[in-house]
Amino acid sequence: MPVNNIKGEIMKDPQNILFIVSESVPFAKSGGLADVAGALSGKLAEKGHRVTVVMPYYAGIPVELTRSPEPPFPMNVWMGNTEEWCLVHSKKIQKNLHYYFIDFQKYFFREGLYHDHAMHDYEDNPKRFAFLSQAALYLCKTKQIKPDIVHAHDWQTSAALAYLKTHHWDCPFLGGAAGVLTIHNIGYQGKYPRDAYEYLGFREKDFVPEIFEDHGGINLLKGGIHFADIVNTVSPSYANETLTPEYSHGLDPLLRKKGDRYIGILNGVDYAKWDPSCDTLIARTYHTRNMEGKKQCKAILQKKMDLYRQEQIPVIGIISRMAAQKGLHLLAKSIEAIVNNMQVQFAILGSGDKNLEDYYGSLPRKYPGLIGVHIGYDNVLAHAVEAGADLFLMPSLYEPCGLNQIYSLRYGTLPVVRATGGLDDTVEQYDESSGTGTGFKFYDATPRAIFDTVGWAVSTYYDRPKHYRAMQERAMKKDFSWEESTLRYEEAYRRAKEVKKTYDIKHTL
């Protein structure tokens, strides 16, 4: 069954929207969830909706970011048969946008958001984030906030939708709220042992395979999907893919059961930060009418990455987590063949799996001047790669949405991507006969497919420069701003309220 952006009447009346998130820029970030939470909440507020965002007060959040004239206040939260007390800090960010930070040192005063420095999940993660979810709803009671929509994100706050339907259905401040769940990456589901279930306080009758039970343990994302009025993921193609066993990590039966209440909404990007015409982090700005600045950005990138200073050789950029999902283990089996058989350079920025870090980190010594690698993350260098590279490679096994390919389009750095999820939705395949398209796509997740498609892109750069330049201009004019995506979320909220109304009628009869 195809899943697309829903269409319909857009909300005309301002809504009270409760965002419950485990991370949000500029306060805490480990991935794209933080970007979406920060950008979408701000856009909704700009459109007149009243948005309340609740997130943890992590140890790593700079105090100056949360400083506010409003003093923190204590709040009690019941978890199962346990009463917990926390502090709540609040900060008004802009008109209609208010953040609340749950300060509970037992759970959030740690070095990492979800795991320690050795990448081991905290064993009490189900308690930590179920507490966050419940605390957000208790906050509504305490501050007499009456949301129309409770919007949860990923497994970390899925529990909020279960609490909303089973614990707070009769609360005057929560009983009328519809629940929306956004799945940013279905590969992470919040699977933990059953021994936390009593503390979480879910009903015993909900510990079944259709809701929370998963091979004897807890699966928080499953519960969120079950109790949500609307579920969405972050691109239409990824929504379709996750209805299949190959991509769903076991949750396709639950998603298929949602029917037209499971949709795909493509993420937007923040062009105030990612646009070469106004980017303050790159060597020289440029735009479609004058591309001279990109040449200077390329020279600076080559210098930063210890690459040969050759203007005519194409630079292939990569910015990625070094993980199996990103396909870098496949690239490891083809990158040396690419360098040995094509006139190219690589500028690689990323970190993650130790074996991949070691492999890619060794390549500059083996191919000096041709491969530059920076292990870690550097935001300034990331902008330099986007602006200075000629091509951008993303060989992902799956990609819910992806942002770097969208950034690359705006910077005239043509994407070379595997046609999956958001990569397939945002990159238009090059047509060699007409010169149309915005990038190069391949379908097989194999080293050979990567080699062949990179070769196709490199040959276009050298042999069909007019096509390459026309594709650059077309790519840079593409618009994936948050304006359209925000409209789609407004439509999802409207639909969620309709579903909730039907649910209430059914359960009142």
C-alpha distance (Angstrom), angle and dihedral (degrees) to the residues before:
residue distance angle dihedral
M1 . . .
P2 3.81 . .
V3 3.80 116.6 .
N4 3.78 119.2 -156.6
N5 3.77 139.7 162.8
I6 3.78 106.4 -66.0
K7 3.76 117.3 -115.2
G8 3.73 128.2 -152.2
E9 3.76 145.7 95.2
I10 3.79 113.0 -21.8
M11 3.79 119.3 -130.7
K12 3.78 110.2 -90.7
D13 3.81 99.0 -177.6
P14 3.82 122.5 69.5
Q15 3.80 111.5 -104.4
N16 3.78 132.5 -151.6
I17 3.80 103.9 -124.2
L18 3.81 124.6 -170.6
F19 3.80 112.9 -157.4
I20 3.81 114.6 -164.3
V21 3.80 111.1 -170.1
S22 3.78 138.9 161.2
E23 3.82 92.3 -143.8
S24 3.78 140.1 12.5
V25 3.78 136.1 172.1
P26 2.95 131.4 -77.8
F27 3.81 92.4 20.9
A28 3.80 105.7 48.9
K29 3.79 132.9 -7.1
S30 3.78 138.6 176.7
G31 3.81 98.7 153.2
G32 3.78 149.1 -20.1
L33 3.82 93.8 -49.1
A34 3.81 89.0 73.9
D35 3.81 91.8 52.1
V36 3.80 92.2 49.7
A37 3.80 93.8 46.2
G38 3.78 93.0 50.3
A39 3.80 97.0 43.0
L40 3.81 100.4 39.5
S41 3.80 95.2 46.6
G42 3.80 89.9 50.2
K43 3.81 93.5 48.7
L44 3.80 92.2 48.7
A45 3.80 89.7 50.9
E46 3.81 90.8 49.7
K47 3.81 88.5 55.2
G48 3.80 90.7 56.8
H49 3.80 102.1 -96.4
R50 3.80 116.3 133.9
V51 3.80 105.5 -122.8
T52 3.79 126.3 -167.5
V53 3.81 115.8 -171.3
V54 3.81 120.2 -163.6
M55 3.81 120.6 -168.7
P56 3.82 138.8 148.9
Y57 3.79 122.1 -80.6
Y58 3.79 95.6 -126.7
A59 3.79 122.4 -163.4
G60 3.79 90.2 -117.1
I61 3.81 96.8 58.1
P62 3.82 108.9 109.0
V63 3.80 110.5 -117.7
E64 3.80 92.2 -132.7
L65 3.83 90.6 62.5
T66 3.80 92.6 59.8
R67 3.80 99.3 35.5
S68 3.80 109.3 131.5
P69 3.81 139.7 163.1
E70 3.80 87.2 -123.7
P71 3.83 110.3 89.2
P72 3.82 119.0 -133.0
F73 3.77 116.6 -100.5
P74 3.83 132.7 -152.4
M75 3.79 121.3 -113.2
N76 3.78 134.0 -177.3
V77 3.81 121.8 -139.7
W78 3.79 126.3 -169.2
M79 3.81 114.2 -139.5
G80 3.79 112.4 -176.7
N81 3.80 102.8 -56.7
T82 3.83 94.0 -20.4
E83 3.78 128.4 92.7
E84 3.81 114.7 -148.3
W85 3.79 128.6 -171.3
C86 3.78 125.5 -151.4
L87 3.78 141.1 165.2
V88 3.79 121.3 -114.2
H89 3.80 122.4 -150.5
S90 3.79 120.2 -165.6
K91 3.78 134.2 -162.0
K92 3.77 131.3 178.7
I93 3.81 106.8 -137.3
Q94 3.79 100.9 -178.5
K95 3.75 138.6 -29.7
N96 3.82 108.8 -46.4
L97 3.83 93.4 4.7
H98 3.81 120.3 101.7
Y99 3.81 126.0 170.6
Y100 3.81 124.7 -155.6
F101 3.81 120.1 -166.2
I102 3.81 119.4 -155.4
D103 3.80 106.6 -140.2
F104 3.81 108.1 -160.8
Q105 3.77 109.6 144.3
K106 3.81 94.9 -166.8
Y107 3.80 88.8 67.5
F108 3.79 109.1 21.4
F109 3.79 108.8 31.4
R110 3.82 94.6 92.1
E111 3.78 139.9 114.5
G112 3.81 95.7 -106.4
L113 3.77 137.4 32.2
Y114 3.80 98.1 -125.8
H115 3.81 106.5 -2.4
D116 3.78 143.8 17.3
H117 3.81 127.5 -98.6
A118 3.82 89.7 -83.3
M119 3.83 89.0 58.4
H120 3.81 92.7 -112.1
D121 3.81 113.0 147.4
Y122 3.78 114.6 -117.6
E123 3.79 105.2 -106.4
D124 3.79 92.4 -136.8
N125 3.81 94.0 54.0
P126 3.83 93.1 118.3
K127 3.80 89.6 55.2
R128 3.81 93.1 43.9
F129 3.76 96.7 53.6
A130 3.78 98.3 34.1
F131 3.81 84.9 55.4
L132 3.82 89.6 51.7
S133 3.81 89.7 50.2
Q134 3.79 94.2 49.0
A135 3.82 92.2 42.7
A136 3.81 90.3 55.6
L137 3.81 90.3 56.1
Y138 3.81 92.8 44.6
L139 3.80 86.8 51.9
C140 3.79 89.0 60.3
K141 3.81 89.5 55.1
T142 3.80 92.8 45.3
K143 3.81 96.1 47.8
Q144 3.82 94.5 32.0
I145 3.78 92.6 -120.7
K146 3.80 111.3 164.2
P147 3.82 109.3 -160.5
D148 3.77 122.8 -162.4
I149 3.82 89.6 -162.7
V150 3.80 131.3 30.7
H151 3.80 106.4 -160.5
A152 3.82 114.8 -165.0
H153 3.80 125.0 -173.2
D154 3.82 127.0 -146.6
W155 3.79 125.6 -37.5
Q156 3.79 93.0 -50.3
T157 3.81 94.2 74.1
S158 3.81 101.1 20.7
A159 3.79 89.1 106.2
A160 3.81 89.3 70.2
L161 3.80 90.6 71.0
A162 3.79 91.6 52.2
Y163 3.80 91.3 48.8
L164 3.80 90.0 47.1
K165 3.82 92.7 55.0
T166 3.82 99.0 37.3
H167 3.82 108.5 26.1
H168 3.80 106.9 27.8
W169 3.79 104.8 29.1
D170 3.83 91.3 115.5
C171 3.81 96.4 42.3
P172 3.84 110.7 117.3
F173 3.80 89.9 -138.2
L174 3.81 97.8 45.0
G175 3.78 109.9 21.5
G176 3.79 94.7 88.4
A177 3.81 97.0 48.0
A178 3.80 121.1 113.9
G179 3.81 118.7 -142.0
V180 3.80 126.2 -128.2
L181 3.80 124.0 -176.8
T182 3.80 123.2 -163.5
I183 3.81 116.4 -160.0
H184 3.80 108.6 -154.9
N185 3.82 94.9 176.2
I186 3.78 121.9 3.1
G187 3.79 90.7 -160.8
Y188 3.81 88.3 79.3
Q189 3.80 111.0 62.1
G190 3.80 108.3 157.3
K191 3.79 97.7 -109.4
Y192 3.81 112.9 180.0
P193 3.83 139.8 151.1
R194 3.78 119.2 -74.9
D195 3.82 94.2 -116.1
A196 3.82 91.1 89.0
Y197 3.81 93.1 57.6
E198 3.81 96.2 90.8
Y199 3.81 92.1 52.2
L200 3.81 91.1 48.0
G201 3.80 87.9 57.2
F202 3.79 98.5 -141.6
R203 3.78 118.5 155.2
E204 3.78 116.3 -90.0
K205 3.80 90.4 -129.7
D206 3.83 88.8 61.3
F207 3.81 92.9 61.5
V208 3.80 92.1 94.3
P209 3.85 131.8 113.8
E210 3.81 91.8 -101.7
I211 3.82 91.9 59.0
F212 3.83 125.1 14.1
E213 3.82 107.5 -16.3
D214 3.81 117.8 98.4
H215 3.81 118.2 171.7
G216 3.79 90.8 -35.3
G217 3.80 94.8 -45.3
I218 3.80 137.9 84.0
N219 3.80 123.5 -84.7
L220 3.81 108.4 -170.5
L221 3.80 95.9 -173.5
K222 3.82 90.7 55.8
G223 3.78 90.0 55.9
G224 3.79 91.7 48.5
I225 3.80 91.8 51.7
H226 3.80 91.1 50.0
F227 3.81 96.2 50.4
A228 3.82 99.2 37.6
D229 3.79 118.9 103.4
I230 3.81 90.3 -150.4
V231 3.81 127.7 17.0
N232 3.77 122.1 -165.8
T233 3.75 137.7 174.8
V234 3.77 128.6 -156.6
S235 3.80 104.0 -95.0
P236 3.81 135.5 23.5
S237 3.82 93.7 -123.1
Y238 3.80 92.6 50.5
A239 3.80 88.6 50.6
N240 3.80 89.5 55.8
E241 3.81 92.5 44.2
T242 3.81 93.4 51.9
L243 3.79 90.2 58.0
T244 3.82 86.1 71.7
P245 3.81 128.3 73.6
E246 3.81 91.0 -122.7
Y247 3.81 94.1 66.6
S248 3.81 106.7 20.0
H249 3.82 100.5 73.5
G250 3.79 87.8 -134.0
L251 3.81 99.9 -46.4
D252 3.82 100.5 98.6
P253 3.85 93.9 103.2
L254 3.82 90.8 56.9
L255 3.79 92.5 45.7
R256 3.80 93.2 47.9
K257 3.79 88.1 50.7
K258 3.82 89.5 59.4
G259 3.81 88.8 62.8
D260 3.79 112.4 -179.0
R261 3.80 88.9 -1.3
Y262 3.82 88.4 78.4
I263 3.80 112.7 75.5
G264 3.79 143.3 161.8
I265 3.80 122.4 -122.3
L266 3.78 116.7 -179.4
N267 3.80 115.3 -128.7
G268 3.78 117.9 -116.3
V269 3.79 127.4 -137.8
D270 3.77 132.3 -133.1
Y271 3.80 106.2 -114.0
A272 3.80 90.4 -176.7
K273 3.81 85.4 74.1
W274 3.81 101.8 27.3
D275 3.80 110.5 47.9
P276 3.82 124.1 103.4
S277 3.80 92.3 -144.5
C278 3.82 92.1 65.4
D279 3.83 105.6 15.2
T280 3.81 108.2 132.7
L281 3.82 92.6 -169.2
I282 3.81 97.7 65.2
A283 3.81 128.9 81.8
R284 3.79 94.5 -113.1
T285 3.78 133.4 -1.7
Y286 3.80 121.6 -122.9
H287 3.80 142.0 172.0
T288 3.79 140.1 -167.6
R289 3.82 93.7 -80.2
N290 3.81 93.5 52.0
M291 3.81 119.1 26.1
E292 3.81 96.9 171.3
G293 3.79 90.5 106.3
K294 3.80 91.2 62.0
K295 3.81 90.1 60.5
Q296 3.81 90.1 55.7
C297 3.81 90.7 46.3
K298 3.80 88.8 52.9
A299 3.82 92.3 51.5
I300 3.82 90.5 49.7
L301 3.81 91.7 48.4
Q302 3.79 91.6 50.4
K303 3.79 89.3 51.5
K304 3.82 93.9 47.4
M305 3.80 92.4 49.1
D306 3.84 95.6 42.3
L307 3.80 92.8 -115.3
Y308 3.79 125.0 150.5
R309 3.80 109.8 -86.9
Q310 3.79 97.5 -118.9
E311 3.79 117.2 142.7
Q312 3.80 95.1 -165.1
I313 3.83 97.5 54.8
P314 3.83 114.6 88.6
V315 3.80 117.5 -119.9
I316 3.81 117.1 -145.9
G317 3.79 112.8 -152.6
I318 3.80 127.0 -153.2
I319 3.82 125.7 -176.6
S320 3.78 110.3 173.5
R321 3.74 151.9 130.9
M322 3.77 105.1 -101.0
A323 3.78 96.6 -122.4
A324 3.79 138.2 124.6
Q325 3.83 91.2 -105.7
K326 3.80 90.4 62.7
G327 3.82 93.7 56.8
L328 3.81 94.4 -124.3
H329 3.81 90.8 133.9
L330 3.82 86.8 61.2
L331 3.78 92.1 47.1
A332 3.81 88.7 51.3
K333 3.82 87.0 65.8
S334 3.79 94.0 52.3
I335 3.80 110.1 27.4
E336 3.80 95.0 85.5
A337 3.80 91.0 49.2
I338 3.80 88.2 50.8
V339 3.80 92.8 52.2
N340 3.80 92.5 44.0
N341 3.81 94.5 49.3
M342 3.82 105.0 32.5
Q343 3.78 135.4 51.0
V344 3.81 97.0 -117.2
Q345 3.79 143.4 121.0
F346 3.81 130.5 -145.0
A347 3.81 128.1 -144.2
I348 3.82 107.7 -169.3
L349 3.80 127.4 -174.4
G350 3.79 122.2 177.1
S351 3.78 151.1 92.2
G352 3.78 140.3 -152.7
D353 3.80 128.8 93.8
K354 3.81 108.6 57.7
N355 3.80 94.4 -139.1
L356 3.79 91.6 52.2
E357 3.80 91.1 45.5
D358 3.80 89.9 52.7
Y359 3.80 93.3 47.3
Y360 3.79 97.9 47.0
G361 3.79 91.4 38.6
S362 3.82 89.0 59.5
L363 3.81 95.8 53.4
P364 3.85 99.4 80.3
R365 3.82 89.4 61.1
K366 3.79 91.1 48.8
Y367 3.82 95.3 43.3
P368 3.81 106.2 26.6
G369 3.76 114.1 -169.2
L370 3.80 92.0 11.9
I371 3.81 104.1 66.2
G372 3.79 123.8 37.0
V373 3.80 120.1 -174.6
H374 3.80 133.2 -174.3
I375 3.81 114.2 -172.4
G376 3.80 108.9 -150.2
Y377 3.77 132.6 29.8
D378 3.80 126.8 -69.2
N379 3.80 117.7 173.1
V380 3.81 94.4 -157.0
L381 3.79 90.6 50.0
A382 3.81 90.0 47.6
H383 3.80 89.9 57.8
A384 3.81 89.4 46.1
V385 3.82 90.9 54.2
E386 3.81 93.0 48.7
A387 3.81 92.1 48.5
G388 3.80 99.4 38.4
A389 3.80 103.4 40.9
D390 3.81 123.4 87.7
L391 3.80 96.1 -153.5
F392 3.81 132.1 22.8
L393 3.81 121.1 -149.1
M394 3.83 124.4 -150.2
P395 3.84 111.5 165.7
S396 3.82 94.5 173.2
L397 3.80 121.8 169.4
Y398 3.80 86.0 -146.2
E399 3.78 132.3 -6.2
P400 3.82 120.8 -171.7
C401 3.79 91.4 -158.1
G402 3.78 114.7 -36.2
L403 3.78 123.7 -152.9
N404 3.78 105.6 -158.1
Q405 3.79 93.7 68.4
I406 3.82 88.1 54.3
Y407 3.79 91.5 48.2
S408 3.81 88.5 48.5
L409 3.79 92.1 54.2
R410 3.79 91.3 55.1
Y411 3.84 91.2 47.9
G412 3.82 93.2 50.4
T413 3.80 90.2 -114.5
L414 3.79 101.4 136.2
P415 3.82 114.1 -132.1
V416 3.80 123.4 -125.9
V417 3.80 103.8 -163.4
R418 3.75 145.0 161.0
A419 3.81 107.6 -110.3
T420 3.78 99.1 -113.9
G421 3.81 134.9 121.1
G422 3.78 115.4 -32.9
L423 3.80 91.8 -5.3
D424 3.79 89.3 65.5
D425 3.82 91.6 44.9
T426 3.80 96.6 51.9
V427 3.84 105.6 35.7
E428 3.81 120.1 70.0
Q429 3.80 114.8 -148.6
Y430 3.80 117.3 -110.7
D431 3.81 113.8 -112.1
E432 3.79 107.7 -151.3
S433 3.80 93.2 -162.4
S434 3.82 95.9 55.5
G435 3.80 102.7 20.8
T436 3.80 92.0 -125.4
G437 3.79 126.2 137.2
T438 3.80 136.8 70.9
G439 3.80 102.4 -117.1
F440 3.79 149.1 -14.4
K441 3.82 123.8 -79.5
F442 3.80 133.0 -168.9
Y443 3.79 129.3 -174.2
D444 3.79 110.9 -159.7
A445 3.80 116.0 80.9
T446 3.81 93.6 -135.6
P447 3.82 137.3 116.9
R448 3.80 88.6 -119.2
A449 3.81 92.8 56.3
I450 3.80 89.9 51.2
F451 3.82 91.6 49.0
D452 3.80 93.7 48.0
T453 3.80 95.8 45.9
V454 3.79 94.0 46.3
G455 3.81 86.2 50.1
W456 3.80 90.1 51.7
A457 3.81 91.3 50.9
V458 3.81 93.1 45.7
S459 3.81 92.0 49.0
T460 3.80 89.5 50.8
Y461 3.81 89.8 51.8
Y462 3.82 92.1 51.9
D463 3.80 104.1 30.0
R464 3.81 104.4 31.1
P465 3.82 104.2 34.5
K466 3.82 93.0 157.5
H467 3.79 89.6 57.6
Y468 3.79 91.0 46.4
R469 3.82 92.4 51.0
A470 3.81 92.9 45.9
M471 3.80 89.7 50.8
Q472 3.80 90.2 50.7
E473 3.77 91.7 54.2
R474 3.80 92.5 45.8
A475 3.82 91.5 48.3
M476 3.79 93.9 49.3
K477 3.80 91.0 54.8
K478 3.80 94.4 55.2
D479 3.79 114.0 113.0
F480 3.79 119.7 -146.7
S481 3.80 96.1 156.1
W482 3.80 123.2 147.7
E483 3.81 92.4 -104.5
E484 3.81 95.4 86.5
S485 3.81 94.0 36.7
T486 3.80 91.5 52.4
L487 3.80 89.7 54.4
R488 3.79 89.3 53.6
Y489 3.82 91.0 51.7
E490 3.79 90.4 50.1
E491 3.80 88.0 53.9
A492 3.82 89.9 49.0
Y493 3.81 90.7 52.0
R494 3.80 91.2 50.2
R495 3.80 90.4 50.5
A496 3.83 91.4 46.9
K497 3.79 90.5 55.5
E498 3.81 90.3 52.1
V499 3.81 90.8 50.6
K500 3.80 91.0 47.6
K501 3.79 91.2 51.0
T502 3.81 90.8 52.7
Y503 3.83 90.0 47.1
D504 3.81 91.7 51.6
I505 3.78 92.6 49.9
K506 3.80 91.9 48.3
H507 3.81 93.4 49.8
T508 3.80 93.9 44.5
L509 3.79 95.5 55.4
